[in-house]
Structure formats: C-alpha cells, structure tokens
Amino acid sequence: MNTLVFGSTGQVARELAKFEGVILLDRSAADLTDPSHCAALIRQHQPFAVINAAAYTAVDKAEEEEALATTINGAAPASMAEASAALDIPFVHISTDYVFAGDGEAAWQPTDPVSPKNAYGRSKLVGENAVIKAGGRGAVLRTSWVFSAHGNNFLKTMLRLSETRDGLSVVADQIGGPTPAADIAAACLRMTNALRRDAGLAGLYHFSGAPDASWADFARHIFAMAGRDITVTDIATEAYPTPAKRPLNSRLDCSTTEQAFGITRPDWRAATKAIIAELKGAGSET
C-alpha cells in the first residue's frame, strides 16, 4: 500500500522519504509543467494515497514568472486532485498562508476570505480552489515558515550568516508559526489515513508551529540553541524591501485540524534544537 508523493528534494518530501511505503516522484519522473502527465502517473501507480509536496516556491521570482508558477502550483495539483478523486483515493495538497491578505492580528481561520498579495499566493490559491472543486477525498493543508535540516530555509540562512557576522537585522513585524517539515510530513500521512476511512474529512485545514513569533524572535532562538553570540536588531518589513509583498500576519488557527485529525501544533523551539543538533552531527550547519 504505497503513498505517491510528488516532489523529492523539497523539505517536506525529504522528510516523507523517511517513511515506509512512500514513492517519491522527482522532476525527471513527474513534469509539473505538464498537468496531464501528473494525472497519468497517478493512474499508472494506483497508490493508496497521493501527497503533493512539490511546488514553485521562488516567491520573488514568481512576480516575473506568474504563468509558470500558476501552472505548477495551480494546474498540476488540479490534475492530481481530479485523478485521485476519480480513483477515490486520498489526496493531500500542501498550501500556504500567503493566500491571505496578511493584515490584522487574529489567526486566520480556514474559512476566512482569501486575498493573496503576491503572484506566489495567487498561484497557490488556484491550486487550492481546484483541489476543493475536484471533490473526492481531497484536502488542502495550509502551512507557514517551513524549516528543516534540508534545503534552503530561514534557520539554515541564519546559521550561515552568523558564521561571518556578530550582528544581524531581522524583520520583527511579520508574525507567524515556524513549522518543522518533519511534522508537516507526519501530518500529511495521518491525514491520508483518515481520509481513506472518512471522505467527509475532505476540505481546508491549517497547520503551523507554536507559539507564534516574529522572524526576529525565531532568529534569537536559533542563535541561542546554536550557542552563538549574535546581536539581533529588530527592523520593520519596509526596511527590507522584496519584489513580492510579504504578509505581516501569518498566524494560522489550527483548531479544526486538531479536531478532525488529532494533530496538534508542534513546538518549533524544540524542533530548532533538534535540527541544529542534526546539522552538527552531519558536520554542517549551512
């Protein structure tokens, strides 16, 4: 009973690879720019479940490549969801807090109105809508601020920069929940098992680490866990301009995920300590 995973090098995909019965599809096996090919692969493998852990994630570059981002983040998961629904198998699609406007201070509910402020968010929203429209045993899991010992992420960037600096300026007015990729992977698998038993669980869900914090808070904890004496200076988002507008409020209300699947928010502080230890054990913190 295999679970088919689109993606192989991303943070969540690499964590999913640690579980038995998982088949990873890398870019050479699954062309995300050809949605029909993605659907054909599902029909070919006839898996127990499907997880889409692949995406166009270059947030700033998406401002110039929105059409490509929308194909990968929108049309491809649409075909995956339709093929999964036709076979009546669970499909979990990973999405993002970027589908929201990012204003206010209240944690976003799955049912709150969406209003993405950048191309990446718009492309992911296309995928979300398609998964829900496809019906069947499909679910969308929105998450935020993903980090792990693999790939490019905030934790690894902070460690790398601290190798040559004794102080860093970090954005302090963006608030969200840093989320360990390992916990996202485990949540996706738990959701597919539950969806297999109960199609009524299909829908939109949120999952992020706790407690909510700013990027500056996250950076301070990283340096404390790494034993590095780095001064973190709080700055506003406007002091660090980027091509794509970032949300100030990335808080996600995850209560319905806990109610439906028994999945609680992971403590990102404990995960930070564990990941830094993992990097040290591997002889690399960059």
C-alpha positions as protocol buffer text, in pm:
chain_id: "A"
residue {
  index: 1
  type: MET
  ca { x: 0 y: 0 z: 0 }
}
residue {
  index: 2
  type: ASN
  ca { x: 213 y: 285 z: -129 }
}
residue {
  index: 3
  type: THR
  ca { x: 172 y: 658 z: -94 }
}
residue {
  index: 4
  type: LEU
  ca { x: 269 y: 850 z: -407 }
}
residue {
  index: 5
  type: VAL
  ca { x: 448 y: 1179 z: -335 }
}
residue {
  index: 6
  type: PHE
  ca { x: 506 y: 1449 z: -592 }
}
residue {
  index: 7
  type: GLY
  ca { x: 840 y: 1605 z: -503 }
}
residue {
  index: 8
  type: SER
  ca { x: 1171 y: 1462 z: -386 }
}
residue {
  index: 9
  type: THR
  ca { x: 1415 y: 1741 z: -297 }
}
residue {
  index: 10
  type: GLY
  ca { x: 1187 y: 1977 z: -106 }
}
residue {
  index: 11
  type: GLN
  ca { x: 1191 y: 1992 z: 271 }
}
residue {
  index: 12
  type: VAL
  ca { x: 865 y: 1804 z: 327 }
}
residue {
  index: 13
  type: ALA
  ca { x: 936 y: 1548 z: 56 }
}
residue {
  index: 14
  type: ARG
  ca { x: 1272 y: 1464 z: 211 }
}
residue {
  index: 15
  type: GLU
  ca { x: 1100 y: 1405 z: 544 }
}
residue {
  index: 16
  type: LEU
  ca { x: 833 y: 1190 z: 379 }
}
residue {
  index: 17
  type: ALA
  ca { x: 1111 y: 979 z: 229 }
}
residue {
  index: 18
  type: LYS
  ca { x: 1188 y: 853 z: 580 }
}
residue {
  index: 19
  type: PHE
  ca { x: 857 y: 665 z: 599 }
}
residue {
  index: 20
  type: GLU
  ca { x: 797 y: 317 z: 462 }
}
residue {
  index: 21
  type: GLY
  ca { x: 575 y: 274 z: 159 }
}
residue {
  index: 22
  type: VAL
  ca { x: 644 y: 619 z: 15 }
}
residue {
  index: 23
  type: ILE
  ca { x: 724 y: 658 z: -353 }
}
residue {
  index: 24
  type: LEU
  ca { x: 884 y: 993 z: -441 }
}
residue {
  index: 25
  type: LEU
  ca { x: 850 y: 1142 z: -788 }
}
residue {
  index: 26
  type: ASP
  ca { x: 1133 y: 1378 z: -874 }
}
residue {
  index: 27
  type: ARG
  ca { x: 1134 y: 1628 z: -1161 }
}
residue {
  index: 28
  type: SER
  ca { x: 1262 y: 1371 z: -1407 }
}
residue {
  index: 29
  type: ALA
  ca { x: 971 y: 1140 z: -1327 }
}
residue {
  index: 30
  type: ALA
  ca { x: 695 y: 1399 z: -1288 }
}
residue {
  index: 31
  type: ASP
  ca { x: 683 y: 1706 z: -1513 }
}
residue {
  index: 32
  type: LEU
  ca { x: 482 y: 1959 z: -1316 }
}
residue {
  index: 33
  type: THR
  ca { x: 461 y: 2184 z: -1622 }
}
residue {
  index: 34
  type: ASP
  ca { x: 254 y: 1907 z: -1787 }
}
residue {
  index: 35
  type: PRO
  ca { x: -52 y: 1860 z: -1563 }
}
residue {
  index: 36
  type: SER
  ca { x: -189 y: 1574 z: -1772 }
}
residue {
  index: 37
  type: HIS
  ca { x: 134 y: 1381 z: -1713 }
}
residue {
  index: 38
  type: CYS
  ca { x: 86 y: 1416 z: -1336 }
}
residue {
  index: 39
  type: ALA
  ca { x: -262 y: 1266 z: -1364 }
}
residue {
  index: 40
  type: ALA
  ca { x: -131 y: 983 z: -1580 }
}
residue {
  index: 41
  type: LEU
  ca { x: 128 y: 893 z: -1316 }
}
residue {
  index: 42
  type: ILE
  ca { x: -143 y: 857 z: -1052 }
}
residue {
  index: 43
  type: ARG
  ca { x: -345 y: 629 z: -1278 }
}
residue {
  index: 44
  type: GLN
  ca { x: -31 y: 429 z: -1354 }
}
residue {
  index: 45
  type: HIS
  ca { x: 75 y: 377 z: -991 }
}
residue {
  index: 46
  type: GLN
  ca { x: -276 y: 324 z: -846 }
}
residue {
  index: 47
  type: PRO
  ca { x: -147 y: 428 z: -500 }
}
residue {
  index: 48
  type: PHE
  ca { x: -305 y: 407 z: -157 }
}
residue {
  index: 49
  type: ALA
  ca { x: -291 y: 788 z: -140 }
}
residue {
  index: 50
  type: VAL
  ca { x: -128 y: 1090 z: -305 }
}
residue {
  index: 51
  type: ILE
  ca { x: 54 y: 1382 z: -142 }
}
residue {
  index: 52
  type: ASN
  ca { x: 160 y: 1686 z: -339 }
}
residue {
  index: 53
  type: ALA
  ca { x: 478 y: 1814 z: -173 }
}
residue {
  index: 54
  type: ALA
  ca { x: 607 y: 1978 z: -491 }
}
residue {
  index: 55
  type: ALA
  ca { x: 564 y: 2345 z: -578 }
}
residue {
  index: 56
  type: TYR
  ca { x: 707 y: 2652 z: -741 }
}
residue {
  index: 57
  type: THR
  ca { x: 840 y: 2822 z: -426 }
}
residue {
  index: 58
  type: ALA
  ca { x: 1058 y: 3107 z: -558 }
}
residue {
  index: 59
  type: VAL
  ca { x: 832 y: 3375 z: -410 }
}
residue {
  index: 60
  type: ASP
  ca { x: 1011 y: 3679 z: -552 }
}
residue {
  index: 61
  type: LYS
  ca { x: 1084 y: 3523 z: -892 }
}
residue {
  index: 62
  type: ALA
  ca { x: 716 y: 3436 z: -925 }
}
residue {
  index: 63
  type: GLU
  ca { x: 647 y: 3806 z: -972 }
}
residue {
  index: 64
  type: GLU
  ca { x: 811 y: 3767 z: -1314 }
}
residue {
  index: 65
  type: GLU
  ca { x: 702 y: 3409 z: -1380 }
}
residue {
  index: 66
  type: GLU
  ca { x: 344 y: 3404 z: -1261 }
}
residue {
  index: 67
  type: ALA
  ca { x: 222 y: 3196 z: -1555 }
}
residue {
  index: 68
  type: LEU
  ca { x: 479 y: 2924 z: -1484 }
}
residue {
  index: 69
  type: ALA
  ca { x: 408 y: 2938 z: -1110 }
}
residue {
  index: 70
  type: THR
  ca { x: 36 y: 2904 z: -1178 }
}
residue {
  index: 71
  type: THR
  ca { x: 90 y: 2600 z: -1397 }
}
residue {
  index: 72
  type: ILE
  ca { x: 298 y: 2426 z: -1131 }
}
residue {
  index: 73
  type: ASN
  ca { x: 103 y: 2545 z: -826 }
}
residue {
  index: 74
  type: GLY
  ca { x: -241 y: 2554 z: -984 }
}
residue {
  index: 75
  type: ALA
  ca { x: -293 y: 2340 z: -1292 }
}
residue {
  index: 76
  type: ALA
  ca { x: -72 y: 2049 z: -1182 }
}
residue {
  index: 77
  type: PRO
  ca { x: -242 y: 1993 z: -845 }
}
residue {
  index: 78
  type: ALA
  ca { x: -578 y: 2034 z: -1020 }
}
residue {
  index: 79
  type: SER
  ca { x: -498 y: 1735 z: -1241 }
}
residue {
  index: 80
  type: MET
  ca { x: -364 y: 1540 z: -944 }
}
residue {
  index: 81
  type: ALA
  ca { x: -680 y: 1606 z: -746 }
}
residue {
  index: 82
  type: GLU
  ca { x: -908 y: 1512 z: -1033 }
}
residue {
  index: 83
  type: ALA
  ca { x: -721 y: 1186 z: -1097 }
}
residue {
  index: 84
  type: SER
  ca { x: -725 y: 1100 z: -726 }
}
residue {
  index: 85
  type: ALA
  ca { x: -1097 y: 1175 z: -699 }
}
residue {
  index: 86
  type: ALA
  ca { x: -1168 y: 954 z: -999 }
}
residue {
  index: 87
  type: LEU
  ca { x: -985 y: 666 z: -827 }
}
residue {
  index: 88
  type: ASP
  ca { x: -1148 y: 752 z: -491 }
}
residue {
  index: 89
  type: ILE
  ca { x: -811 y: 778 z: -313 }
}
residue {
  index: 90
  type: PRO
  ca { x: -698 y: 1040 z: -58 }
}
residue {
  index: 91
  type: PHE
  ca { x: -515 y: 1343 z: -190 }
}
residue {
  index: 92
  type: VAL
  ca { x: -339 y: 1597 z: 36 }
}
residue {
  index: 93
  type: HIS
  ca { x: -209 y: 1918 z: -117 }
}
residue {
  index: 94
  type: ILE
  ca { x: 27 y: 2144 z: 78 }
}
residue {
  index: 95
  type: SER
  ca { x: -51 y: 2515 z: 51 }
}
residue {
  index: 96
  type: THR
  ca { x: 43 y: 2839 z: 225 }
}
residue {
  index: 97
  type: ASP
  ca { x: -65 y: 3126 z: 446 }
}
residue {
  index: 98
  type: TYR
  ca { x: 21 y: 3354 z: 152 }
}
residue {
  index: 99
  type: VAL
  ca { x: -334 y: 3307 z: 19 }
}
residue {
  index: 100
  type: PHE
  ca { x: -446 y: 3553 z: 288 }
}
residue {
  index: 101
  type: ALA
  ca { x: -410 y: 3931 z: 285 }
}
residue {
  index: 102
  type: GLY
  ca { x: -177 y: 3917 z: 584 }
}
residue {
  index: 103
  type: ASP
  ca { x: -335 y: 4205 z: 774 }
}
residue {
  index: 104
  type: GLY
  ca { x: -475 y: 4223 z: 1126 }
}
residue {
  index: 105
  type: GLU
  ca { x: -359 y: 4022 z: 1426 }
}
residue {
  index: 106
  type: ALA
  ca { x: -616 y: 3742 z: 1454 }
}
residue {
  index: 107
  type: ALA
  ca { x: -515 y: 3391 z: 1350 }
}
residue {
  index: 108
  type: TRP
  ca { x: -658 y: 3303 z: 1009 }
}
residue {
  index: 109
  type: GLN
  ca { x: -940 y: 3051 z: 1004 }
}
residue {
  index: 110
  type: PRO
  ca { x: -964 y: 2805 z: 710 }
}
residue {
  index: 111
  type: THR
  ca { x: -1296 y: 2966 z: 616 }
}
residue {
  index: 112
  type: ASP
  ca { x: -1170 y: 3327 z: 621 }
}
residue {
  index: 113
  type: PRO
  ca { x: -1179 y: 3524 z: 295 }
}
residue {
  index: 114
  type: VAL
  ca { x: -863 y: 3491 z: 87 }
}
residue {
  index: 115
  type: SER
  ca { x: -683 y: 3779 z: -82 }
}
residue {
  index: 116
  type: PRO
  ca { x: -324 y: 3699 z: -182 }
}
residue {
  index: 117
  type: LYS
  ca { x: -93 y: 3997 z: -223 }
}
residue {
  index: 118
  type: ASN
  ca { x: 171 y: 3840 z: -448 }
}
residue {
  index: 119
  type: ALA
  ca { x: 199 y: 3613 z: -751 }
}
residue {
  index: 120
  type: TYR
  ca { x: 306 y: 3312 z: -548 }
}
residue {
  index: 121
  type: GLY
  ca { x: 0 y: 3341 z: -326 }
}
residue {
  index: 122
  type: ARG
  ca { x: -228 y: 3378 z: -627 }
}
residue {
  index: 123
  type: SER
  ca { x: -79 y: 3070 z: -791 }
}
residue {
  index: 124
  type: LYS
  ca { x: -126 y: 2863 z: -475 }
}
residue {
  index: 125
  type: LEU
  ca { x: -487 y: 2980 z: -444 }
}
residue {
  index: 126
  type: VAL
  ca { x: -559 y: 2849 z: -793 }
}
residue {
  index: 127
  type: GLY
  ca { x: -439 y: 2509 z: -676 }
}
residue {
  index: 128
  type: GLU
  ca { x: -643 y: 2521 z: -357 }
}
residue {
  index: 129
  type: ASN
  ca { x: -963 y: 2603 z: -541 }
}
residue {
  index: 130
  type: ALA
  ca { x: -903 y: 2324 z: -790 }
}
residue {
  index: 131
  type: VAL
  ca { x: -845 y: 2063 z: -518 }
}
residue {
  index: 132
  type: ILE
  ca { x: -1165 y: 2157 z: -339 }
}
residue {
  index: 133
  type: LYS
  ca { x: -1360 y: 2164 z: -667 }
}
residue {
  index: 134
  type: ALA
  ca { x: -1234 y: 1816 z: -760 }
}
residue {
  index: 135
  type: GLY
  ca { x: -1411 y: 1675 z: -455 }
}
residue {
  index: 136
  type: GLY
  ca { x: -1349 y: 1316 z: -354 }
}
residue {
  index: 137
  type: ARG
  ca { x: -1110 y: 1260 z: -62 }
}
residue {
  index: 138
  type: GLY
  ca { x: -906 y: 1574 z: -123 }
}
residue {
  index: 139
  type: ALA
  ca { x: -769 y: 1806 z: 144 }
}
residue {
  index: 140
  type: VAL
  ca { x: -561 y: 2123 z: 141 }
}
residue {
  index: 141
  type: LEU
  ca { x: -314 y: 2176 z: 425 }
}
residue {
  index: 142
  type: ARG
  ca { x: -201 y: 2538 z: 459 }
}
residue {
  index: 143
  type: THR
  ca { x: 123 y: 2586 z: 648 }
}
residue {
  index: 144
  type: SER
  ca { x: 387 y: 2853 z: 704 }
}
residue {
  index: 145
  type: TRP
  ca { x: 755 y: 2926 z: 765 }
}
residue {
  index: 146
  type: VAL
  ca { x: 877 y: 2572 z: 691 }
}
residue {
  index: 147
  type: PHE
  ca { x: 1222 y: 2474 z: 820 }
}
residue {
  index: 148
  type: SER
  ca { x: 1437 y: 2162 z: 849 }
}
residue {
  index: 149
  type: ALA
  ca { x: 1795 y: 2039 z: 815 }
}
residue {
  index: 150
  type: HIS
  ca { x: 1747 y: 2022 z: 439 }
}
residue {
  index: 151
  type: GLY
  ca { x: 1726 y: 2271 z: 154 }
}
residue {
  index: 152
  type: ASN
  ca { x: 1701 y: 2647 z: 187 }
}
residue {
  index: 153
  type: ASN
  ca { x: 1518 y: 2788 z: 486 }
}
residue {
  index: 154
  type: PHE
  ca { x: 1540 y: 3061 z: 749 }
}
residue {
  index: 155
  type: LEU
  ca { x: 1715 y: 2852 z: 1013 }
}
residue {
  index: 156
  type: LYS
  ca { x: 1995 y: 2750 z: 781 }
}
residue {
  index: 157
  type: THR
  ca { x: 2028 y: 3103 z: 643 }
}
residue {
  index: 158
  type: MET
  ca { x: 2066 y: 3247 z: 992 }
}
residue {
  index: 159
  type: LEU
  ca { x: 2332 y: 2991 z: 1081 }
}
residue {
  index: 160
  type: ARG
  ca { x: 2521 y: 3063 z: 760 }
}
residue {
  index: 161
  type: LEU
  ca { x: 2514 y: 3439 z: 806 }
}
residue {
  index: 162
  type: SER
  ca { x: 2622 y: 3411 z: 1168 }
}
residue {
  index: 163
  type: GLU
  ca { x: 2944 y: 3244 z: 1055 }
}
residue {
  index: 164
  type: THR
  ca { x: 3080 y: 3579 z: 940 }
}
residue {
  index: 165
  type: ARG
  ca { x: 2883 y: 3837 z: 1139 }
}
residue {
  index: 166
  type: ASP
  ca { x: 2830 y: 3930 z: 1501 }
}
residue {
  index: 167
  type: GLY
  ca { x: 2502 y: 4110 z: 1444 }
}
residue {
  index: 168
  type: LEU
  ca { x: 2202 y: 4083 z: 1211 }
}
residue {
  index: 169
  type: SER
  ca { x: 1895 y: 4294 z: 1139 }
}
residue {
  index: 170
  type: VAL
  ca { x: 1584 y: 4079 z: 1120 }
}
residue {
  index: 171
  type: VAL
  ca { x: 1221 y: 4164 z: 1042 }
}
residue {
  index: 172
  type: ALA
  ca { x: 1014 y: 4185 z: 1359 }
}
residue {
  index: 173
  type: ASP
  ca { x: 670 y: 4291 z: 1238 }
}
residue {
  index: 174
  type: GLN
  ca { x: 586 y: 3972 z: 1049 }
}
residue {
  index: 175
  type: ILE
  ca { x: 428 y: 3720 z: 1286 }
}
residue {
  index: 176
  type: GLY
  ca { x: 367 y: 3352 z: 1220 }
}
residue {
  index: 177
  type: GLY
  ca { x: 431 y: 2998 z: 1329 }
}
residue {
  index: 178
  type: PRO
  ca { x: 761 y: 2839 z: 1220 }
}
residue {
  index: 179
  type: THR
  ca { x: 676 y: 2485 z: 1115 }
}
residue {
  index: 180
  type: PRO
  ca { x: 912 y: 2183 z: 1116 }
}
residue {
  index: 181
  type: ALA
  ca { x: 898 y: 1998 z: 783 }
}
residue {
  index: 182
  type: ALA
  ca { x: 908 y: 1664 z: 966 }
}
residue {
  index: 183
  type: ASP
  ca { x: 582 y: 1748 z: 1142 }
}
residue {
  index: 184
  type: ILE
  ca { x: 418 y: 1853 z: 816 }
}
residue {
  index: 185
  type: ALA
  ca { x: 518 y: 1520 z: 661 }
}
residue {
  index: 186
  type: ALA
  ca { x: 374 y: 1325 z: 953 }
}
residue {
  index: 187
  type: ALA
  ca { x: 56 y: 1534 z: 943 }
}
residue {
  index: 188
  type: CYS
  ca { x: 7 y: 1468 z: 571 }
}
residue {
  index: 189
  type: LEU
  ca { x: 36 y: 1093 z: 620 }
}
residue {
  index: 190
  type: ARG
  ca { x: -201 y: 1097 z: 913 }
}
residue {
  index: 191
  type: MET
  ca { x: -450 y: 1294 z: 706 }
}
residue {
  index: 192
  type: THR
  ca { x: -435 y: 1048 z: 415 }
}
residue {
  index: 193
  type: ASN
  ca { x: -507 y: 759 z: 650 }
}
residue {
  index: 194
  type: ALA
  ca { x: -804 y: 943 z: 800 }
}
residue {
  index: 195
  type: LEU
  ca { x: -934 y: 1049 z: 459 }
}
residue {
  index: 196
  type: ARG
  ca { x: -917 y: 688 z: 348 }
}
residue {
  index: 197
  type: ARG
  ca { x: -1158 y: 598 z: 627 }
}
residue {
  index: 198
  type: ASP
  ca { x: -1380 y: 906 z: 602 }
}
residue {
  index: 199
  type: ALA
  ca { x: -1427 y: 1111 z: 286 }
}
residue {
  index: 200
  type: GLY
  ca { x: -1626 y: 1358 z: 492 }
}
residue {
  index: 201
  type: LEU
  ca { x: -1296 y: 1495 z: 628 }
}
residue {
  index: 202
  type: ALA
  ca { x: -1209 y: 1648 z: 290 }
}
residue {
  index: 203
  type: GLY
  ca { x: -1160 y: 2024 z: 292 }
}
residue {
  index: 204
  type: LEU
  ca { x: -931 y: 2308 z: 401 }
}
residue {
  index: 205
  type: TYR
  ca { x: -703 y: 2282 z: 705 }
}
residue {
  index: 206
  type: HIS
  ca { x: -425 y: 2477 z: 876 }
}
residue {
  index: 207
  type: PHE
  ca { x: -106 y: 2355 z: 1039 }
}
residue {
  index: 208
  type: SER
  ca { x: 176 y: 2564 z: 1183 }
}
residue {
  index: 209
  type: GLY
  ca { x: 422 y: 2557 z: 1470 }
}
residue {
  index: 210
  type: ALA
  ca { x: 362 y: 2712 z: 1811 }
}
residue {
  index: 211
  type: PRO
  ca { x: 393 y: 2959 z: 1967 }
}
residue {
  index: 212
  type: ASP
  ca { x: 350 y: 3237 z: 1712 }
}
residue {
  index: 213
  type: ALA
  ca { x: 659 y: 3454 z: 1685 }
}
residue {
  index: 214
  type: SER
  ca { x: 836 y: 3708 z: 1468 }
}
residue {
  index: 215
  type: TRP
  ca { x: 1128 y: 3631 z: 1239 }
}
residue {
  index: 216
  type: ALA
  ca { x: 1347 y: 3821 z: 1485 }
}
residue {
  index: 217
  type: ASP
  ca { x: 1221 y: 3603 z: 1773 }
}
residue {
  index: 218
  type: PHE
  ca { x: 1292 y: 3294 z: 1566 }
}
residue {
  index: 219
  type: ALA
  ca { x: 1644 y: 3416 z: 1488 }
}
residue {
  index: 220
  type: ARG
  ca { x: 1726 y: 3480 z: 1854 }
}
residue {
  index: 221
  type: HIS
  ca { x: 1618 y: 3129 z: 1947 }
}
residue {
  index: 222
  type: ILE
  ca { x: 1825 y: 2980 z: 1665 }
}
residue {
  index: 223
  type: PHE
  ca { x: 2138 y: 3157 z: 1786 }
}
residue {
  index: 224
  type: ALA
  ca { x: 2070 y: 3062 z: 2147 }
}
residue {
  index: 225
  type: MET
  ca { x: 2033 y: 2695 z: 2054 }
}
residue {
  index: 226
  type: ALA
  ca { x: 2346 y: 2710 z: 1838 }
}
residue {
  index: 227
  type: GLY
  ca { x: 2544 y: 2878 z: 2115 }
}
residue {
  index: 228
  type: ARG
  ca { x: 2624 y: 3181 z: 1905 }
}
residue {
  index: 229
  type: ASP
  ca { x: 2654 y: 3530 z: 2049 }
}
residue {
  index: 230
  type: ILE
  ca { x: 2477 y: 3723 z: 1773 }
}
residue {
  index: 231
  type: THR
  ca { x: 2300 y: 4054 z: 1830 }
}
residue {
  index: 232
  type: VAL
  ca { x: 1962 y: 4064 z: 1657 }
}
residue {
  index: 233
  type: THR
  ca { x: 1826 y: 4408 z: 1576 }
}
residue {
  index: 234
  type: ASP
  ca { x: 1452 y: 4434 z: 1508 }
}
residue {
  index: 235
  type: ILE
  ca { x: 1356 y: 4604 z: 1183 }
}
residue {
  index: 236
  type: ALA
  ca { x: 1028 y: 4670 z: 1002 }
}
residue {
  index: 237
  type: THR
  ca { x: 931 y: 4494 z: 680 }
}
residue {
  index: 238
  type: GLU
  ca { x: 960 y: 4821 z: 491 }
}
residue {
  index: 239
  type: ALA
  ca { x: 1329 y: 4833 z: 583 }
}
residue {
  index: 240
  type: TYR
  ca { x: 1387 y: 4507 z: 395 }
}
residue {
  index: 241
  type: PRO
  ca { x: 1207 y: 4552 z: 60 }
}
residue {
  index: 242
  type: THR
  ca { x: 1148 y: 4249 z: -163 }
}
residue {
  index: 243
  type: PRO
  ca { x: 989 y: 4214 z: -509 }
}
residue {
  index: 244
  type: ALA
  ca { x: 697 y: 4017 z: -362 }
}
residue {
  index: 245
  type: LYS
  ca { x: 497 y: 4165 z: -78 }
}
residue {
  index: 246
  type: ARG
  ca { x: 510 y: 3952 z: 238 }
}
residue {
  index: 247
  type: PRO
  ca { x: 217 y: 3918 z: 480 }
}
residue {
  index: 248
  type: LEU
  ca { x: 258 y: 4078 z: 822 }
}
residue {
  index: 249
  type: ASN
  ca { x: 13 y: 3837 z: 981 }
}
residue {
  index: 250
  type: SER
  ca { x: 82 y: 3469 z: 908 }
}
residue {
  index: 251
  type: ARG
  ca { x: -90 y: 3335 z: 1219 }
}
residue {
  index: 252
  type: LEU
  ca { x: -296 y: 3025 z: 1142 }
}
residue {
  index: 253
  type: ASP
  ca { x: -578 y: 2887 z: 1354 }
}
residue {
  index: 254
  type: CYS
  ca { x: -517 y: 2512 z: 1356 }
}
residue {
  index: 255
  type: SER
  ca { x: -806 y: 2406 z: 1579 }
}
residue {
  index: 256
  type: THR
  ca { x: -1008 y: 2232 z: 1307 }
}
residue {
  index: 257
  type: THR
  ca { x: -703 y: 2023 z: 1213 }
}
residue {
  index: 258
  type: GLU
  ca { x: -675 y: 1905 z: 1571 }
}
residue {
  index: 259
  type: GLN
  ca { x: -1047 y: 1833 z: 1591 }
}
residue {
  index: 260
  type: ALA
  ca { x: -1060 y: 1638 z: 1265 }
}
residue {
  index: 261
  type: PHE
  ca { x: -729 y: 1451 z: 1278 }
}
residue {
  index: 262
  type: GLY
  ca { x: -598 y: 1479 z: 1635 }
}
residue {
  index: 263
  type: ILE
  ca { x: -294 y: 1670 z: 1506 }
}
residue {
  index: 264
  type: THR
  ca { x: -162 y: 1934 z: 1745 }
}
residue {
  index: 265
  type: ARG
  ca { x: 69 y: 2224 z: 1668 }
}
residue {
  index: 266
  type: PRO
  ca { x: 436 y: 2128 z: 1709 }
}
residue {
  index: 267
  type: ASP
  ca { x: 670 y: 2331 z: 1930 }
}
residue {
  index: 268
  type: TRP
  ca { x: 914 y: 2492 z: 1686 }
}
residue {
  index: 269
  type: ARG
  ca { x: 1155 y: 2572 z: 1969 }
}
residue {
  index: 270
  type: ALA
  ca { x: 1213 y: 2204 z: 2045 }
}
residue {
  index: 271
  type: ALA
  ca { x: 1242 y: 2129 z: 1674 }
}
residue {
  index: 272
  type: THR
  ca { x: 1500 y: 2406 z: 1633 }
}
residue {
  index: 273
  type: LYS
  ca { x: 1720 y: 2247 z: 1897 }
}
residue {
  index: 274
  type: ALA
  ca { x: 1686 y: 1904 z: 1737 }
}
residue {
  index: 275
  type: ILE
  ca { x: 1759 y: 2028 z: 1385 }
}
residue {
  index: 276
  type: ILE
  ca { x: 2069 y: 2218 z: 1494 }
}
residue {
  index: 277
  type: ALA
  ca { x: 2191 y: 1902 z: 1667 }
}
residue {
  index: 278
  type: GLU
  ca { x: 2121 y: 1709 z: 1346 }
}
residue {
  index: 279
  type: LEU
  ca { x: 2323 y: 1959 z: 1143 }
}
residue {
  index: 280
  type: LYS
  ca { x: 2611 y: 1943 z: 1387 }
}
residue {
  index: 281
  type: GLY
  ca { x: 2603 y: 1564 z: 1376 }
}
residue {
  index: 282
  type: ALA
  ca { x: 2622 y: 1576 z: 999 }
}
residue {
  index: 283
  type: GLY
  ca { x: 2919 y: 1812 z: 1021 }
}
residue {
  index: 284
  type: SER
  ca { x: 2735 y: 2104 z: 862 }
}
residue {
  index: 285
  type: GLU
  ca { x: 2525 y: 2395 z: 981 }
}
residue {
  index: 286
  type: THR
  ca { x: 2489 y: 2561 z: 644 }
}
